[in-house]
Amino acid sequence: MKIAYVIPTFLPNMGGAEVIAYETAKRLVERGHEVDVYTSKSYFSKELGAGFEEMDGITVFRFSNVFEYGYFIRYWGRGFLRKLKEKEYDVIAPYSFGHINSILALRYAHRAGIKHVMHSIIDLPPRSFFAGCAKDIYNWVSFKVTFKCNRRFTTFTDFEKEWLVRRGVVGDDVDLLAPGISDIAFDKYSKEEDFVLYVGRIHRTKGLLSLVRAMKGVGAKLVIAGPDAGFRSELERVIAREGISGVEFVGPVFGKEKYDLISRCRVFCLPTSFEAFGIVLLEAMAQGKAIVTTRVGAIPYWVGEEAKVVEYGDVAALRGALLGLLSDGKLRERMGRLGRKKAIGYRWDKIIDRTLEVYDSL
């Protein structure tokens, strides 16, 4: 099967959609399928030089943004569609609802009679009233255009499915297709140490201000692992100004290095403002870690007793949850067992089987 993915950004960007698209593509290639990824050259505020590369058997085509505004409003120009039309694909499957080039790819697939499906919805809540109004208008327009040329969607959880159904999509046209995790996420690594861990982009929306403030009085070190997405300098200024001690930045971590770091933490924390799924929580569960996270986005739809869930931005509740877990080894152990049991159901071999079932049904 020849498959084309279209996604706003791709590796080395390490957001959830990027990692899931890469892991899915890599495993499809391992099963003998041919996968091409169409994406931008964007890497945070920089632009990657190469327009073409091979990555673990995946062919990646990168395009410069003719114009861009935020994550979704990026237009790659006519060269993108010309390149897409050069190969006869069996399936065209864009990631990220509302992305202009994804819509263009779906229109082309619809007109050419090529099987197509839209993978996942990323509907970040705006930070102001006016931004919210603008986003609602953009979502309405992009959904109308998308729906004219595409009726099949996949979502990570019922959170996104409900979002689609409210906009007129028939529930039977939405397939639940959760992300998976690697087998190495379950391996044994290092002994546990006394620190709280965050893994992810260092971005304003990830709740890191609340986390560093919550660490006051906790009595454990905080380790922050991940790439700077334009917020680290501001976060460091707050840490210095408010006299917060014991915060260590270790940079991006990948693969076994990431799982080793997770294995060493005492408590894992993701205090985010929004997640379409939250795959790093699944990785922490695979390592049997007690978790503190927030009641936002899709998280309450799949996370249960495996974590303490607090309201976003509630520093006192976040501190209380961290203190409660750090002081109760039996509770951490029980939550870790529950999390590891849940994570087993998300192994990649099961997810790829389901992905191929969806493609065959188009």
C-alpha positions in Angstrom: 0.0 0.0 0.0 1.3 3.5 -0.9 0.3 6.0 1.8 0.8 9.8 2.0 0.7 11.7 5.2 0.4 15.5 5.3 1.2 17.2 8.6 2.1 20.8 9.5 5.4 19.9 11.1 7.4 16.7 11.5 10.5 15.4 13.3 12.8 16.8 14.6 9.7 18.7 16.0 8.6 16.5 18.9 4.9 17.3 19.5 2.4 14.6 20.0 1.1 14.6 16.4 4.6 14.5 15.0 5.7 11.6 17.1 2.6 9.6 16.4 2.8 10.2 12.6 6.4 9.1 12.7 5.9 6.0 14.8 2.9 4.9 12.7 4.8 5.5 9.4 7.9 3.7 10.6 5.9 0.6 11.6 3.9 0.6 8.3 7.2 0.6 6.4 8.4 -2.3 8.5 5.3 -4.2 7.4 6.2 -3.6 3.8 4.1 -0.5 3.0 5.4 2.6 1.3 4.9 5.9 3.3 5.7 9.4 2.2 5.3 12.4 4.6 4.6 15.9 3.3 5.4 18.6 5.8 7.0 22.0 6.3 10.6 23.0 6.9 9.6 24.7 10.2 11.5 23.8 13.3 10.2 26.2 16.0 11.4 29.6 14.9 14.0 28.2 12.4 13.7 26.6 9.0 15.3 23.2 8.2 17.5 23.3 5.0 16.7 20.0 3.4 13.6 19.7 1.2 13.9 15.9 0.9 15.2 13.1 3.2 14.9 9.5 4.1 14.1 8.7 7.7 13.9 5.0 8.8 12.5 4.1 5.4 10.0 7.0 5.3 10.4 9.5 2.5 10.0 13.0 3.8 9.2 16.0 1.6 9.6 19.4 3.3 8.3 22.7 2.0 8.9 26.3 2.9 5.9 28.3 4.2 4.8 30.8 1.6 3.0 32.4 4.6 2.1 31.2 8.1 0.2 32.3 11.1 0.4 30.0 14.1 0.2 26.2 13.7 -2.6 25.8 11.2 -2.4 28.7 8.8 0.6 27.6 6.8 0.5 27.5 3.0 3.3 25.7 1.1 2.5 26.9 -2.4 1.6 25.0 -5.5 4.8 22.9 -5.4 3.3 20.8 -2.6 0.3 19.6 -4.7 2.5 19.1 -7.8 4.7 16.8 -5.8 1.7 15.0 -4.2 0.3 14.3 -7.6 3.5 12.7 -9.0 2.8 9.4 -7.2 -0.3 7.2 -7.4 -1.2 6.8 -3.7 -3.6 4.2 -2.4 -4.4 6.3 0.7 -3.9 10.0 1.5 -4.3 10.6 5.3 -3.6 14.2 6.6 -2.9 14.8 10.3 -4.3 17.9 12.1 -7.7 19.2 11.4 -7.9 22.8 10.0 -4.4 22.8 8.4 -4.6 24.4 5.0 -2.4 21.9 3.2 -4.3 19.0 4.7 -7.5 20.4 3.3 -5.9 20.8 -0.2 -4.7 17.2 0.0 -8.2 16.0 0.9 -9.7 18.0 -2.0 -7.2 16.4 -4.4 -7.8 12.9 -3.1 -11.6 13.4 -3.3 -11.5 14.6 -6.9 -9.0 11.9 -8.0 -10.9 9.1 -6.4 -8.1 8.2 -4.0 -9.0 6.7 -0.5 -8.6 9.4 2.1 -9.2 10.0 5.8 -8.4 12.8 8.3 -6.3 11.7 11.2 -6.8 13.4 14.6 -8.1 16.8 15.7 -5.9 19.3 17.5 -8.2 22.0 18.8 -6.1 24.1 21.2 -8.2 26.4 23.3 -7.4 30.1 22.7 -6.0 32.3 25.4 -8.3 35.3 25.0 -11.9 36.1 24.0 -11.0 37.7 20.7 -8.7 34.8 19.8 -11.5 32.4 20.7 -13.9 34.2 18.3 -11.3 34.1 15.5 -10.7 30.4 16.1 -14.4 29.6 16.1 -14.8 31.3 12.7 -11.7 29.6 11.3 -12.8 26.2 12.6 -16.3 26.7 11.1 -14.9 27.7 7.7 -12.3 25.0 7.6 -14.8 22.3 8.7 -17.2 23.3 6.0 -14.5 23.0 3.4 -13.1 19.7 4.8 -16.6 18.1 5.0 -17.3 18.7 1.4 -14.4 16.5 0.4 -14.0 14.1 3.3 -16.4 12.1 5.5 -14.1 9.8 7.3 -12.1 10.8 10.4 -10.1 9.1 13.1 -9.7 10.4 16.6 -7.7 9.5 19.7 -10.6 9.5 22.1 -14.3 10.3 22.4 -13.3 13.8 23.3 -12.5 14.6 19.7 -15.3 12.4 18.4 -17.9 14.4 20.3 -16.3 17.6 18.9 -16.9 16.2 15.3 -20.4 14.9 16.0 -21.5 18.3 17.3 -20.5 19.7 13.9 -22.6 17.2 12.0 -20.3 14.3 11.4 -22.1 10.9 11.6 -20.7 8.9 14.5 -20.2 5.8 12.4 -17.8 7.7 10.2 -15.4 8.3 13.1 -13.0 5.6 14.0 -11.2 5.6 17.4 -7.5 5.2 16.7 -5.4 5.8 19.8 -1.7 6.4 19.6 0.7 3.5 20.6 3.8 3.2 22.6 7.0 1.3 21.9 8.0 -2.0 23.5 11.1 -0.4 24.9 8.9 1.9 27.0 8.2 -1.2 29.1 11.8 -2.2 29.7 13.5 -2.0 33.1 16.0 0.8 33.3 17.4 2.6 36.4 16.5 2.7 40.1 14.1 5.4 41.3 15.4 8.7 42.7 13.7 11.5 44.6 12.6 13.9 41.9 9.5 15.0 40.0 9.7 14.9 36.2 8.1 16.8 33.4 8.8 15.7 29.8 7.6 17.8 26.9 8.0 21.1 25.0 8.9 24.1 27.2 5.9 26.1 26.1 3.5 28.5 27.8 0.6 26.2 27.3 2.1 23.3 29.2 1.5 24.7 32.7 5.1 24.9 33.7 4.6 28.2 35.6 2.1 26.4 37.9 4.5 23.5 38.3 7.6 25.4 39.3 5.5 27.4 41.8 3.9 24.3 43.1 7.3 22.8 43.9 7.9 25.4 46.7 7.7 23.4 49.9 7.5 20.0 48.2 11.1 19.1 49.1 12.0 17.3 45.9 13.9 18.3 42.8 12.1 19.1 39.6 13.6 17.9 36.3 12.3 19.5 33.1 13.2 17.6 29.9 12.3 18.8 26.5 13.1 21.3 23.7 12.6 25.0 24.3 9.5 26.2 22.4 10.1 29.9 23.2 9.3 29.9 26.9 12.4 28.7 28.8 13.9 32.2 29.3 10.7 33.5 30.8 10.3 30.5 33.0 13.9 30.8 34.2 13.2 34.5 35.1 10.2 33.5 37.2 12.3 30.8 38.9 15.0 33.3 39.8 12.6 36.1 40.8 10.5 34.0 43.1 13.5 32.2 44.6 12.4 28.7 43.5 15.2 26.2 44.0 15.9 22.7 42.8 14.8 23.0 39.2 17.0 21.4 36.5 16.7 21.6 32.7 18.2 18.6 30.9 17.2 19.4 27.3 15.4 17.1 24.8 15.5 13.3 25.5 14.5 10.5 23.1 14.1 6.8 23.0 15.9 4.8 25.7 17.3 7.9 27.3 13.8 9.3 27.8 12.5 6.0 29.3 15.5 5.8 31.5 14.8 9.3 32.8 11.2 8.4 33.4 12.2 5.2 35.2 14.3 7.2 37.7 11.6 9.8 38.7 9.5 9.3 41.8 6.4 11.2 40.3 5.7 12.2 36.8 3.8 15.5 36.2 2.1 16.9 33.1 0.3 20.1 34.3 -0.8 21.1 30.8 -3.6 23.5 29.6 -4.7 21.1 26.8 -3.9 17.7 25.3 -5.5 15.9 22.4 -4.3 12.7 24.1 -1.2 13.1 26.2 1.0 10.2 25.0 3.8 11.0 27.5 1.4 10.0 30.2 1.1 6.6 28.6 4.9 6.3 28.5 5.0 7.2 32.2 2.4 4.5 32.9 4.5 1.9 31.0 7.3 2.6 33.5 4.8 2.1 36.4 5.0 5.7 37.5 2.5 7.6 39.7 1.2 10.6 37.8 -0.2 14.1 38.4 -1.9 15.8 35.6 -4.8 18.2 34.7 -8.4 17.8 33.9 -8.2 19.2 30.3 -8.9 18.2 26.8 -8.9 14.4 26.2 -7.1 13.5 29.4 -10.2 12.8 31.5 -11.5 10.6 28.7 -8.9 7.9 29.1 -7.0 8.6 32.4 -8.6 7.2 35.6 -7.2 5.9 38.9 -3.7 5.7 37.4 -3.3 9.4 38.1 -4.2 12.3 40.4 -6.0 14.8 38.2 -6.3 18.5 39.3 -7.7 21.6 37.7 -5.4 23.5 35.4 -3.6 26.4 37.0 -4.5 25.4 40.6 -1.1 25.7 42.2 -2.3 24.6 45.6 -4.0 21.5 44.3 -1.0 20.6 42.2 1.3 21.0 45.2 -1.1 18.9 47.4 -1.2 16.1 44.8 2.6 16.0 44.5 3.1 16.0 48.3 0.5 13.3 48.7 2.2 11.0 46.2 5.8 11.7 47.3 4.9 10.8 50.9 2.9 7.6 50.2 4.9 4.8 48.6 2.1 2.3 48.7 -0.2 4.7 46.8 2.5 5.3 44.2 3.0 1.6 43.8 -0.8 0.9 43.4 -1.2 3.7 40.8 1.9 2.5 39.0 0.5 -1.0 38.7 -2.8 0.3 37.3 -1.0 2.5 34.8 1.3 -0.2 33.5 -1.7 -2.5 33.1 -3.5 0.2 31.0 -0.4 0.9 28.9 -0.1 -2.7 27.8 -3.3 -2.2 25.7 -1.6 0.6 23.7 1.3 -1.4 22.3 2.1 -0.4 18.7 1.4 -3.7 17.1 -2.2 -3.5 18.1 -2.5 0.1 16.9 -1.0 -0.7 13.5 -3.4 -3.6 13.0 -6.3 -1.2 13.7 -4.8 1.5 11.4 -4.7 -1.0 8.5 -8.2 -2.0 9.2 -9.3 1.6 8.9 -7.4 2.1 5.6 -8.9 -1.1 4.1 -12.4 0.1 5.0 -12.2 3.4 3.2 
